[in-house]
Amino acid sequence: MKIFNLIRICLLYPVVVCGLSLTSQANGTESMAKLSSSGFYRLQLGEFEVTALSDGTVDLPMDKLLQQDADKTKAQLAGVFLATPTETSVNGYLINTGEELVLVDTGAGSLFGPTLGNIVISLRAAGYKPSDVDHILLTHLHPDHVGGLAQDGERVFSSAMIHADQRDLDYWLSEAEMNKAPEENKGFFQGAMASLNPYVNAQKVVAFDGSQQILPGIKANATHGHTPGHTSYLLESDGQAMWVIGDLIHAAAIQFAYPEVTIDFDASPELALAQRSRIFGQAANSKAMIAGAHLPFPGLGHLVKLQNGFKWIPANYQRLRSKR
């Protein structure tokens, strides 16, 4: 499909990293640094401590990816002071349950361009080491969600058990499926294999089938459509709830108000739309929080149901009030 070529194009935008000398002097007209420092953001969800981790951002040509008229997409983006390509966040979420440390998705690692691959940096900034992570829950096996699992053929998270839906494992780790795929699509299979196989070989992968309890307070909910086994996770603690939704949405500026707009990334657009509408409706009705892999970092907030869509209410910035 054309989306894979688009991905490769849009991920090649250069990044200029400007160093800051400790010995240099700056006056009031000079910027002290050229990059934001926003690698993690932490909040309390009942007894759970949830930390959003930034893997970086990537520029996506939303006018080409969203399944609607390109000029309409550009106009909708302009209405919220955005343009295309649109800088899009890639986020992971770390849950400290008080008993175990659980990571949802691992970012792109080295599988994408130079603006991604910062999950481990953000994890360390948040006060943890990769070896501290006990469980990794994958929403799906696309490279910007599994690329951080391995480096040079070795497990990055040496203590972690990997949990993923059987359908995604069967599809993306299959040599037969890769051989049937168009040549331009084979890299997605190769990326999944390179990321997961070190854990498969170490017997560190646990497959689940659809919706079920994964860990105390954490349930998998089958939201198949974006990929064959795409999964969202419901966190529940002390009367509070949060949906970690993976790739149910990519373009927050458009798809909340117009959830019927699908994207080229979806393997089954109709099913992905149905899952997005279902989970968004449940979250709005229950007032549960949302955590999205491609919502503007930290990607946390609530939904309010409108007549034809939803309104996104980003979480208010707060200092952490830990119960531990």
C-alpha positions as CSV (number, residue, x, y, z in Angstrom):
1,M,0.0,0.0,0.0
2,K,1.0,3.6,-0.5
3,I,1.2,4.4,3.2
4,F,4.5,2.7,3.7
5,N,6.2,4.8,1.1
6,L,4.6,7.9,2.7
7,I,5.9,6.8,6.1
8,R,9.4,6.5,4.8
9,I,9.2,9.9,3.2
10,C,7.8,11.7,6.2
11,L,10.2,10.2,8.6
12,L,13.2,11.6,6.8
13,Y,12.8,15.2,7.9
14,P,16.1,16.3,9.4
15,V,16.5,17.3,13.0
16,V,18.9,20.1,14.1
17,V,20.1,19.6,17.6
18,C,21.7,22.7,19.0
19,G,24.1,22.2,21.8
20,L,24.4,24.6,24.7
21,S,27.9,25.3,26.1
22,L,28.1,25.5,29.8
23,T,30.8,28.2,29.5
24,S,29.0,30.4,27.0
25,Q,27.2,33.5,28.0
26,A,23.8,34.5,26.8
27,N,22.1,37.8,26.8
28,G,18.4,38.6,27.0
29,T,18.0,38.3,23.2
30,E,19.5,34.8,22.9
31,S,17.7,31.5,23.3
32,M,19.5,29.3,25.9
33,A,18.4,26.1,24.2
34,K,16.7,25.1,20.9
35,L,14.8,22.0,22.2
36,S,11.9,21.5,24.6
37,S,12.5,19.3,27.6
38,S,9.4,17.3,28.1
39,G,10.4,13.7,28.3
40,F,7.9,12.6,31.0
41,Y,4.8,13.7,32.8
42,R,3.4,11.9,35.9
43,L,0.0,11.7,37.5
44,Q,-1.9,9.6,40.0
45,L,-4.7,7.3,39.0
46,G,-6.1,5.9,42.2
47,E,-3.3,3.8,43.6
48,F,-1.5,3.7,40.3
49,E,1.2,6.1,39.3
50,V,1.0,6.8,35.6
51,T,3.9,8.3,33.7
52,A,3.6,9.5,30.1
53,L,6.9,9.0,28.3
54,S,7.8,10.8,25.1
55,D,9.5,8.9,22.3
56,G,9.7,12.1,20.3
57,T,7.6,13.5,17.4
58,V,7.3,12.9,13.7
59,D,6.0,15.0,10.9
60,L,3.1,13.3,9.1
61,P,1.5,14.4,5.8
62,M,-2.1,14.3,7.2
63,D,-3.5,15.7,4.0
64,K,-2.3,12.5,2.2
65,L,-3.0,10.1,5.0
66,L,-6.5,11.0,6.2
67,Q,-9.3,9.5,4.1
68,Q,-11.0,12.7,3.1
69,D,-10.4,15.6,0.7
70,A,-6.9,17.0,1.1
71,D,-8.1,20.6,1.0
72,K,-10.6,19.9,3.7
73,T,-7.9,18.4,5.9
74,K,-5.7,21.5,5.4
75,A,-8.6,23.8,6.2
76,Q,-9.5,21.9,9.4
77,L,-5.9,21.9,10.5
78,A,-5.6,25.6,9.8
79,G,-8.6,26.2,11.9
80,V,-6.6,25.0,15.0
81,F,-3.4,26.7,13.9
82,L,-1.8,23.6,12.5
83,A,-0.4,22.8,9.0
84,T,0.7,19.8,7.1
85,P,3.0,18.0,7.6
86,T,1.7,17.9,11.1
87,E,4.1,17.3,14.0
88,T,2.7,14.2,15.7
89,S,3.7,12.8,19.1
90,V,4.7,9.2,19.8
91,N,4.0,8.3,23.4
92,G,4.4,5.3,25.8
93,Y,2.8,5.0,29.2
94,L,4.5,3.6,32.4
95,I,2.2,2.3,35.2
96,N,3.6,1.7,38.6
97,T,0.9,-0.4,40.4
98,G,2.8,-0.4,43.7
99,E,3.7,-4.1,43.0
100,E,4.9,-4.1,39.5
101,L,6.2,-1.7,36.8
102,V,4.2,-1.9,33.5
103,L,5.0,-0.2,30.2
104,V,2.5,0.2,27.4
105,D,4.4,0.4,24.1
106,T,8.1,1.1,23.6
107,G,8.4,3.7,20.9
108,A,10.3,3.4,17.6
109,G,13.8,2.6,18.8
110,S,16.0,2.8,15.7
111,L,13.3,1.6,13.3
112,F,12.1,5.1,12.3
113,G,13.8,8.4,11.6
114,P,16.1,10.5,13.9
115,T,13.3,12.4,15.6
116,L,12.1,9.3,17.5
117,G,13.6,6.6,19.7
118,N,13.7,8.4,23.0
119,I,11.6,6.1,25.3
120,V,14.6,4.9,27.3
121,I,15.9,8.4,27.7
122,S,12.5,9.5,29.0
123,L,12.3,6.4,31.2
124,R,15.6,7.2,32.8
125,A,14.6,10.9,33.2
126,A,11.5,9.7,35.1
127,G,13.8,7.8,37.5
128,Y,13.7,4.2,36.2
129,K,16.0,1.8,34.3
130,P,14.9,-0.5,31.5
131,S,15.7,-3.5,33.8
132,D,13.1,-2.2,36.3
133,V,10.2,-2.9,33.9
134,D,8.3,-6.1,34.8
135,H,5.7,-6.2,32.0
136,I,5.4,-4.6,28.6
137,L,1.9,-4.5,27.1
138,L,1.8,-3.9,23.3
139,T,-1.2,-2.2,21.7
140,H,0.0,-3.6,18.3
141,L,3.2,-4.5,16.5
142,H,3.8,-1.5,14.3
143,P,7.4,-0.3,14.4
144,D,6.7,2.9,16.3
145,H,5.3,0.8,19.2
146,V,7.7,-2.1,19.3
147,G,11.0,-0.7,18.0
148,G,12.3,0.2,21.5
149,L,12.2,-3.4,22.6
150,A,15.5,-4.5,21.2
151,Q,18.8,-3.0,20.2
152,D,21.5,-4.8,18.1
153,G,19.6,-8.1,18.6
154,E,19.5,-7.8,22.4
155,R,16.6,-7.2,24.7
156,V,16.5,-3.7,26.0
157,F,14.1,-4.6,28.9
158,S,15.9,-7.6,30.3
159,S,13.4,-8.4,33.1
160,A,10.2,-7.8,31.2
161,M,7.5,-10.2,30.0
162,I,5.9,-9.1,26.7
163,H,2.1,-9.3,26.4
164,A,0.4,-9.0,23.0
165,D,-2.7,-10.2,21.2
166,Q,-2.2,-13.6,19.4
167,R,-3.6,-12.2,16.1
168,D,-0.9,-9.5,15.9
169,L,1.8,-12.0,16.9
170,D,0.6,-14.5,14.3
171,Y,0.5,-12.0,11.5
172,W,3.6,-9.8,12.0
173,L,6.0,-12.6,13.1
174,S,5.0,-14.9,10.2
175,E,7.5,-15.5,7.5
176,A,4.6,-16.7,5.3
177,E,2.7,-13.5,5.8
178,M,5.8,-11.4,5.1
179,N,6.5,-13.4,1.9
180,K,2.9,-12.7,0.7
181,A,3.2,-9.0,1.4
182,P,4.3,-6.4,-1.3
183,E,8.0,-5.7,-1.2
184,E,7.5,-2.2,0.2
185,N,5.6,-3.6,3.1
186,K,8.1,-6.2,4.2
187,G,10.0,-3.8,6.4
188,F,7.1,-3.7,8.9
189,F,7.3,-7.5,9.3
190,Q,11.1,-7.4,9.6
191,G,10.9,-4.6,12.2
192,A,8.4,-6.6,14.3
193,M,10.6,-9.8,14.1
194,A,13.8,-7.9,15.0
195,S,12.0,-6.4,18.0
196,L,10.1,-9.4,19.3
197,N,12.3,-12.4,18.4
198,P,14.9,-11.8,21.2
199,Y,12.0,-12.1,23.7
200,V,10.4,-15.1,21.9
201,N,13.8,-16.9,22.0
202,A,14.0,-16.1,25.8
203,Q,10.5,-17.3,26.3
204,K,9.5,-13.8,27.4
205,V,6.4,-13.4,25.3
206,V,2.8,-14.2,26.5
207,A,0.0,-14.1,24.0
208,F,-3.6,-13.4,24.9
209,D,-6.7,-13.8,22.9
210,G,-9.0,-10.8,22.7
211,S,-10.4,-9.1,25.8
212,Q,-9.2,-10.4,29.2
213,Q,-7.6,-9.5,32.5
214,I,-3.8,-9.1,32.0
215,L,-2.7,-8.0,35.5
216,P,-4.6,-6.8,38.6
217,G,-6.3,-3.6,37.6
218,I,-5.3,-3.8,33.9
219,K,-7.6,-5.4,31.3
220,A,-7.0,-5.9,27.6
221,N,-9.9,-4.8,25.4
222,A,-9.9,-6.0,21.8
223,T,-10.0,-3.0,19.4
224,H,-9.0,-4.9,16.3
225,G,-9.1,-3.0,13.1
226,H,-6.0,-0.8,13.0
227,T,-4.1,-4.1,12.9
228,P,-5.4,-7.6,13.2
229,G,-4.8,-7.7,16.9
230,H,-4.8,-4.0,18.0
231,T,-5.6,-3.8,21.7
232,S,-6.5,-1.0,24.1
233,Y,-6.0,-1.4,27.8
234,L,-8.3,-0.3,30.7
235,L,-6.6,0.7,33.9
236,E,-8.8,0.8,37.0
237,S,-7.7,1.7,40.5
238,D,-9.5,3.0,43.6
239,G,-12.6,4.1,41.5
240,Q,-10.6,5.8,38.8
241,A,-10.1,4.6,35.2
242,M,-8.0,5.3,32.2
243,W,-8.1,3.9,28.6
244,V,-4.7,3.5,27.0
245,I,-5.9,3.5,23.4
246,G,-2.8,3.0,21.2
247,D,-3.6,4.0,17.6
248,L,-7.4,4.4,17.8
249,I,-6.7,8.0,16.7
250,H,-3.8,9.7,15.0
251,A,-5.0,13.2,14.1
252,A,-6.5,14.7,17.3
253,A,-7.2,18.0,15.7
254,I,-9.7,16.3,13.3
255,Q,-10.7,12.8,14.4
256,F,-12.2,13.8,17.7
257,A,-14.7,16.1,16.1
258,Y,-15.0,13.9,13.1
259,P,-14.4,10.3,14.3
260,E,-15.7,9.0,10.9
261,V,-12.5,10.2,9.3
262,T,-10.1,7.2,8.9
263,I,-6.4,7.0,8.0
264,D,-4.3,5.0,5.6
265,F,-2.6,3.3,8.4
266,D,-5.7,1.3,9.3
267,A,-5.7,-2.3,8.0
268,S,-9.5,-2.3,8.2
269,P,-10.8,1.3,8.2
270,E,-14.5,0.3,8.9
271,L,-13.6,-1.8,11.9
272,A,-11.1,0.8,13.2
273,L,-13.8,3.4,13.0
274,A,-16.3,1.2,14.9
275,Q,-13.7,0.6,17.6
276,R,-12.9,4.3,17.9
277,S,-16.5,5.2,18.3
278,R,-17.1,2.5,20.8
279,I,-14.2,3.3,23.1
280,F,-14.7,7.0,22.8
281,G,-18.3,6.7,23.7
282,Q,-17.5,4.5,26.7
283,A,-14.8,6.8,28.0
284,A,-17.1,9.9,27.6
285,N,-20.0,8.2,29.4
286,S,-17.8,6.9,32.3
287,K,-15.6,10.0,32.5
288,A,-12.5,7.8,32.3
289,M,-9.3,9.3,31.2
290,I,-7.8,8.7,27.8
291,A,-4.1,8.1,27.0
292,G,-3.2,8.1,23.3
293,A,0.0,7.1,21.6
294,H,-0.3,9.9,19.0
295,L,-2.2,12.6,21.0
296,P,-0.1,15.7,21.7
297,F,2.3,14.8,24.5
298,P,1.5,13.8,27.2
299,G,-1.6,12.6,25.4
300,L,-3.8,12.6,28.6
301,G,-7.3,14.0,29.0
302,H,-11.0,13.4,28.9
303,L,-13.7,13.3,26.2
304,V,-17.1,15.0,26.2
305,K,-19.7,13.7,23.8
306,L,-21.1,16.1,21.2
307,Q,-24.0,15.7,18.9
308,N,-21.8,14.3,16.0
309,G,-18.4,13.7,17.6
310,F,-16.3,14.4,20.7
311,K,-14.6,17.3,22.4
312,W,-11.1,16.7,23.7
313,I,-10.3,18.2,27.2
314,P,-6.5,17.9,27.9
315,A,-5.6,17.0,31.4
316,N,-4.9,20.0,33.6
317,Y,-1.3,20.3,34.6
318,Q,-0.8,19.2,38.2
319,R,1.9,18.3,40.6
320,L,2.0,14.7,41.6
321,R,0.1,13.8,44.8
322,S,1.4,10.3,45.3
323,K,-0.5,8.1,47.8
324,R,2.6,6.0,48.4
